[in-house]
Amino acid sequence: MEHPDVGARSEQDAAEWRASKQIVVVGKDVPKPCLTFEEASMPEYILSEVLKCGFQSPTPIQSQGWPMALKGQNTVGVSATGSGKTLAFLLPGMIHINAQPYLKPGEGPIVLVVAPTRELAVQIKEECDKFGKSSDIKNTVVYGGVPKSKQIRDLQSGTEIVIATPGRLIDHLDQGNTNLKRVTYLVLDEADRMLDMGFEPQLRKIVSQIRPDRQVLMWSATWPKEIQGLARDYLGEYYQVTVGSQDLTGNKDVTQIIEVCQDPDKYRSLLRYLRENLTPKDRVLVFVETKKGCDMLTRSLRMDGFQARAMHGDKSQQERDWALGEFKNCQSTLLCATDVAARGLDVDDIKMVVNFDMPNNMEDYVHRIGRTGRAGKKGTAVSFFVGEKNGRMAKELMDILKRTDQNIPPELNALASFSGGRGGGKGRGGGRGRY
């Protein structure tokens, strides 16, 4: 039911608010945004949990996404990680559950959330635990790399919300441990990442087992043609809400520092940034290209007195959970990770992101640096740009820096001028660091 204050808001007022928040909406009869939690017309059992968390007001994606989801319509949300999108799909999902008949023995979930990585799936479950307490909604998370026995027990005990990675969910479906006959609310979170990771066949298999009268919410940080095709296939008619420009750009709350250098100089520069710019409680996420490089860098940092931890695909699930827990509770403030291990990682208040190794494309660059500078806080991203390896990206990187009014080092400008950004570059100083 629309709140009276929302109903009284003119379409012009709604349009002006959207423009002020860089929100673009597409669809027929798009509902007006709710600007306060009370305007969202959520039941008391949900509203009380939200207010307990001390949130002042909904994020832009929640303000516009909640009315869309609560209207029962298929929705595409295009928004960066850290924008509050998890609650944008979870809270309407809980309201949806309470409008459905109770599960009978042997029936599968009502809400299914599919996520690309174990880490993201676990973080979504943590939000479910927090906000589902007062309504007695049961949830579970299923992912690979751990025994199935507890997951099977949870799946067969009348669990309303299942959060799953695609591969492990299909294992359970193939083995008859659960079914999707009761699913009427489907969320595909970080859909672009799932396609990047090759999960499209698994997604199609999962969706084929869900009834056609489902409500689907698809969330993505980007809106490429592949995701548009997925939306056409799965959603039919849908609302779309996009927060922020879809030109590749970075967060203006993040100061981007680009140091053009050579490989042997990176470690010495990293130590300088860590020692000169951070307090002992500041969290730093360091991206490294390879698993071996991740372990080597972690060892070097520990030898130099930093409580660093490593996180990559060769680590067991227990080791990854432990490293993430240490990082979250500040027992270790330095986490070295590969891209795959860090996908979906959602940790509050990361002070600095370091691209020790640059990613292979600018989409990943923007995604990485978006781990800092969240919720209106300032952050810093330091990137070591090696001309011989990364020169082809110089022009694109300059474009991103210009869009967010960042400082552009002359060395990067020079690299961009040579052969369309291809070529090598001289670094500062010589010699080899220990790393």
C-alpha positions in Angstrom: 0.0 0.0 0.0 1.4 3.4 -1.0 2.2 5.7 1.9 0.1 9.0 1.8 3.3 11.1 1.7 4.4 9.2 -1.4 1.0 9.5 -3.0 1.1 13.2 -2.4 4.4 13.6 -4.1 4.1 15.0 -7.6 5.7 13.3 -10.6 7.8 16.4 -11.0 9.1 16.2 -7.4 9.9 12.5 -7.9 11.8 13.3 -11.2 13.8 16.1 -9.5 14.7 13.8 -6.6 15.8 11.1 -9.1 17.9 13.6 -11.0 19.6 14.8 -7.8 20.6 11.2 -7.0 21.7 10.3 -10.5 18.8 7.8 -10.8 17.3 6.8 -14.1 14.1 4.7 -14.2 12.6 2.8 -17.2 9.2 1.1 -17.3 5.4 1.7 -17.4 3.9 3.4 -14.4 7.1 3.4 -12.3 6.2 4.0 -8.7 7.5 7.1 -6.9 10.4 6.8 -4.5 10.0 6.5 -0.7 12.4 9.0 1.0 12.1 7.7 4.5 11.8 4.2 6.0 8.3 5.0 7.2 7.3 5.9 3.6 8.2 2.4 2.5 5.1 1.1 4.2 6.9 -1.9 5.6 5.4 -4.0 8.4 6.4 -3.1 11.9 8.4 -6.3 12.4 10.7 -5.2 9.4 10.7 -1.5 10.2 11.8 -2.1 13.9 14.8 -4.1 12.8 15.8 -1.4 10.3 15.6 1.4 12.9 17.6 -0.7 15.4 20.5 -0.6 13.0 20.6 3.2 13.3 20.1 3.9 9.6 19.0 7.5 9.0 17.3 7.1 5.7 17.2 4.7 2.8 20.0 4.7 0.2 18.9 5.9 -3.3 18.7 2.4 -4.6 16.5 1.4 -1.7 14.3 4.5 -2.0 13.4 3.6 -5.6 13.9 -0.2 -5.6 11.6 -1.0 -2.6 8.4 0.5 -4.2 9.2 -1.4 -7.5 9.8 -4.7 -5.7 6.8 -4.3 -3.3 4.6 -3.7 -6.4 5.3 -7.3 -7.3 7.0 -6.4 -10.6 10.1 -7.8 -12.2 13.0 -5.4 -11.6 16.5 -4.8 -12.9 18.8 -2.8 -10.6 22.0 -1.4 -12.0 24.1 -0.2 -9.1 27.6 -0.4 -7.7 28.5 -2.7 -4.9 28.0 -1.0 -1.5 24.9 0.9 -2.6 22.6 -0.9 -0.2 21.2 -3.2 -2.9 21.1 -6.3 -0.6 18.4 -4.8 1.6 16.7 -3.5 -1.6 15.9 -7.1 -2.5 15.9 -8.8 0.9 13.3 -6.8 2.8 10.6 -7.0 0.0 11.4 -10.7 -0.2 10.6 -11.2 3.5 7.4 -9.3 3.1 6.6 -11.6 0.1 7.2 -14.7 2.2 4.7 -13.6 4.8 2.0 -13.2 2.2 2.4 -16.8 1.0 1.0 -20.1 2.5 3.3 -21.8 5.0 5.7 -24.4 3.5 4.7 -28.0 3.8 7.2 -30.8 4.6 9.4 -31.5 1.6 8.7 -28.2 -0.1 11.6 -26.0 -1.2 12.1 -22.3 -0.6 9.9 -19.4 -1.4 12.7 -16.9 -2.0 15.9 -18.0 -3.9 18.9 -15.7 -4.0 21.7 -16.8 -6.4 25.1 -15.2 -6.0 28.4 -15.7 -7.7 30.7 -16.5 -4.8 30.7 -18.1 -1.4 31.7 -14.9 0.3 28.9 -12.9 -1.1 26.4 -15.6 -0.3 27.5 -15.7 3.3 27.2 -11.9 3.6 23.7 -12.0 2.2 22.8 -14.7 4.8 24.2 -12.4 7.6 21.7 -9.7 6.5 18.9 -12.3 6.4 19.8 -13.4 10.0 19.7 -9.8 11.1 16.5 -8.7 9.6 14.5 -12.0 9.6 14.8 -12.5 13.4 11.5 -11.0 14.4 9.4 -12.6 11.7 10.8 -16.1 12.3 11.8 -16.5 8.7 14.3 -19.4 8.3 17.2 -19.1 5.8 20.2 -21.1 4.8 23.2 -20.7 2.5 24.6 -23.4 0.2 28.0 -23.2 -1.5 30.7 -25.5 -2.6 33.9 -26.5 -0.8 32.2 -27.8 2.3 30.3 -31.0 3.2 26.7 -31.1 2.0 25.2 -32.9 5.1 24.2 -29.7 7.1 23.1 -28.0 3.9 20.8 -31.0 3.1 19.3 -30.9 6.6 18.6 -27.2 6.3 17.1 -27.5 2.8 14.7 -30.3 4.0 13.6 -28.5 7.1 11.2 -26.0 5.6 13.6 -23.1 4.9 11.9 -20.1 3.3 15.0 -18.3 2.0 17.9 -20.1 0.3 21.0 -18.2 -0.8 23.1 -20.3 -3.1 26.0 -20.3 -5.5 25.0 -21.8 -8.9 27.1 -25.0 -8.9 26.3 -26.2 -5.5 22.5 -25.4 -5.9 22.4 -27.6 -9.1 24.2 -30.4 -7.2 21.4 -30.4 -4.6 18.7 -30.2 -7.2 20.2 -33.1 -9.2 20.4 -35.2 -6.1 16.8 -34.4 -5.1 17.8 -32.7 -1.9 15.5 -29.8 -2.6 13.2 -28.4 -5.4 12.2 -25.0 -6.7 8.4 -25.6 -7.0 7.5 -23.1 -4.4 9.9 -20.3 -5.5 8.0 -17.2 -6.4 10.7 -14.6 -5.7 14.0 -15.0 -7.5 17.0 -12.8 -7.0 20.1 -12.9 -9.3 22.7 -10.9 -7.5 25.8 -9.6 -9.3 24.5 -11.1 -12.5 27.3 -9.6 -14.5 29.9 -11.3 -12.4 28.0 -14.6 -12.7 28.3 -14.3 -16.5 31.9 -13.3 -16.3 32.6 -16.5 -14.3 30.9 -18.7 -16.9 27.7 -19.5 -14.9 25.2 -18.7 -17.7 24.4 -22.5 -18.4 23.8 -23.1 -14.7 21.6 -20.0 -14.4 19.4 -21.1 -17.3 19.1 -24.6 -15.8 18.0 -23.1 -12.4 15.5 -20.7 -13.9 14.0 -23.5 -16.1 12.9 -25.2 -12.8 11.1 -22.2 -11.4 7.4 -21.6 -12.1 6.6 -18.9 -14.7 4.5 -16.7 -12.4 7.6 -15.8 -10.4 8.9 -12.3 -9.5 12.5 -11.8 -10.6 14.9 -9.2 -9.4 18.2 -9.0 -11.3 21.1 -6.9 -9.8 24.2 -5.9 -11.7 27.0 -3.4 -11.4 27.1 -3.0 -15.2 24.6 -3.2 -18.0 26.3 -4.9 -21.0 24.5 -6.5 -23.9 24.9 -10.0 -22.3 23.0 -8.9 -19.2 20.4 -7.1 -21.3 19.8 -10.4 -23.1 19.5 -12.3 -19.8 16.9 -9.8 -18.6 14.9 -10.2 -21.8 14.9 -14.0 -21.5 14.1 -14.1 -17.7 12.0 -11.1 -16.9 9.8 -10.2 -19.9 8.4 -6.8 -18.9 10.3 -5.1 -16.1 11.2 -2.0 -14.3 14.8 -0.8 -14.5 16.5 1.5 -12.0 20.0 2.7 -12.6 22.0 4.6 -10.0 24.9 6.6 -11.3 26.3 7.1 -14.8 26.8 4.0 -16.9 29.8 5.6 -18.4 32.7 3.8 -16.9 33.6 6.0 -13.9 34.9 5.8 -10.4 33.4 7.0 -7.1 34.1 10.7 -6.5 34.6 9.9 -2.8 37.7 7.9 -3.7 41.0 9.6 -4.2 42.8 7.7 -7.0 46.6 7.7 -6.9 48.3 6.3 -9.9 52.0 5.6 -9.6 53.7 4.7 -12.9 56.6 2.5 -12.0 58.5 -0.8 -12.7 57.7 -4.1 -11.1 60.7 -4.2 -8.8 59.8 -0.8 -7.3 56.2 -1.7 -6.3 56.9 -3.3 -3.0 59.0 -0.4 -1.7 56.3 2.0 -2.8 53.6 0.0 -1.1 55.5 0.0 2.2 55.8 3.8 1.9 52.0 4.3 1.4 51.1 1.9 4.2 53.5 3.5 6.7 52.9 7.2 5.8 49.1 7.3 5.3 47.4 4.8 7.7 46.7 4.2 11.3 47.0 0.8 12.9 43.2 0.3 12.7 42.8 1.3 9.0 41.7 -1.6 6.8 43.6 -2.1 3.5 42.6 -4.4 0.6 45.5 -5.3 -1.7 44.7 -6.9 -5.1 47.3 -9.3 -6.6 47.1 -11.0 -10.0 48.1 -14.5 -9.1 47.7 -16.9 -6.2 51.5 -17.4 -5.9 52.0 -13.6 -5.9 49.3 -13.2 -3.3 51.2 -15.6 -0.9 54.6 -14.0 -1.6 53.3 -10.5 -1.0 51.6 -11.6 2.2 54.8 -13.2 3.5 56.8 -10.1 2.7 54.4 -7.8 4.5 54.3 -10.0 7.6 58.2 -10.0 7.6 57.9 -6.2 7.6 55.7 -6.2 10.6 52.2 -6.0 9.1 49.4 -8.4 10.2 48.6 -9.4 6.6 46.4 -12.3 5.5 46.0 -13.9 2.1 42.8 -15.0 0.3 42.7 -16.8 -3.0 41.1 -19.8 -4.7 43.7 -22.4 -3.5 42.8 -21.6 0.2 40.3 -24.0 1.8 36.9 -22.5 2.7 37.8 -22.6 6.3 41.0 -20.7 5.6 39.1 -18.1 3.6 36.4 -17.7 6.2 39.1 -17.2 8.9 41.0 -14.6 6.8 37.8 -12.7 6.1 36.8 -12.8 9.8 40.2 -11.5 10.9 39.9 -8.7 8.4 36.3 -7.8 9.4 37.1 -7.6 13.1 40.4 -5.8 12.6 42.6 -8.5 14.0 44.3 -8.2 10.7 44.0 -4.9 8.8 45.7 -6.0 5.6 44.1 -8.5 3.2 45.9 -9.6 0.0 43.5 -11.1 -2.4 43.1 -12.2 -6.0 40.1 -10.9 -8.1 38.2 -14.2 -7.9 38.5 -14.5 -4.1 37.5 -10.9 -3.6 34.4 -10.9 -5.8 31.4 -10.2 -3.7 33.5 -9.2 -0.7 31.5 -6.6 1.2 33.4 -5.2 4.2 32.5 -1.9 5.7 35.0 0.9 6.1 38.0 -0.1 4.0 40.3 2.9 4.1 42.5 2.0 1.1 42.4 -0.2 -1.9 45.8 -1.0 -3.5 46.1 -2.4 -7.0 49.5 -4.0 -6.5 48.9 -5.6 -9.9 46.6 -3.7 -12.2 43.6 -5.6 -13.4 43.2 -6.6 -17.1 40.4 -4.2 -17.9 38.9 -1.0 -16.6 35.6 -2.5 -15.5 37.5 -4.5 -12.9 39.5 -1.4 -12.0 36.3 0.5 -11.2 34.9 -2.5 -9.3 38.0 -2.9 -7.2 38.3 0.8 -6.2 34.6 0.8 -5.3 35.4 -1.3 -2.2 36.5 2.0 -0.5 34.7 5.3 -0.2 31.3 3.9 0.6 28.3 5.3 2.5 29.6 8.9 2.0 33.0 8.2 3.6 36.3 9.1 1.9 38.7 6.4 0.6 41.9 6.1 -1.3 42.9 3.8 -4.1 46.6 3.4 -5.0 47.5 1.7 -8.3 50.9 0.6 -9.5 50.9 1.1 -13.2 53.7 -0.7 -15.1 54.1 0.7 -18.6 55.4 -2.6 -20.1 52.4 -4.5 -18.8 49.6 -2.0 -18.5 50.4 0.7 -21.2 47.4 -0.4 -23.4 45.0 0.8 -20.7 46.6 4.2 -20.2 44.1 6.2 -22.2 41.0 4.5 -20.7 42.4 5.0 -17.2 43.0 8.7 -18.0 39.4 9.0 -19.1 38.2 7.6 -15.8 40.5 9.9 -13.8 39.2 12.9 -15.8 35.5 12.1 -15.1 36.2 12.2 -11.3 38.5 15.2 -11.4 41.6 13.2 -10.3 45.2 14.1 -10.6 46.8 12.6 -13.8 50.5 11.9 -13.5 52.6 13.2 -16.5 54.0 9.6 -16.9 50.5 8.2 -17.5 49.8 11.0 -20.0 53.0 10.2 -21.9 52.1 6.5 -22.0 48.6 7.3 -23.4 50.3 9.4 -26.1 52.5 6.6 -27.4 50.8 4.3 -29.9 47.3 4.9 -28.6 48.4 4.0 -25.1 50.6 1.0 -25.9 54.2 0.8 -24.9 56.6 0.9 -22.0 57.4 3.4 -19.4 60.3 4.3 -17.2 59.7 3.9 -13.5 61.2 5.8 -10.6 64.5 4.6 -9.4 66.2 1.3 -10.1 67.3 -1.8 -8.2 65.2 -4.7 -7.0 63.0 -4.7 -3.9 62.8 -7.8 -1.7 59.4 -8.8 -3.0 
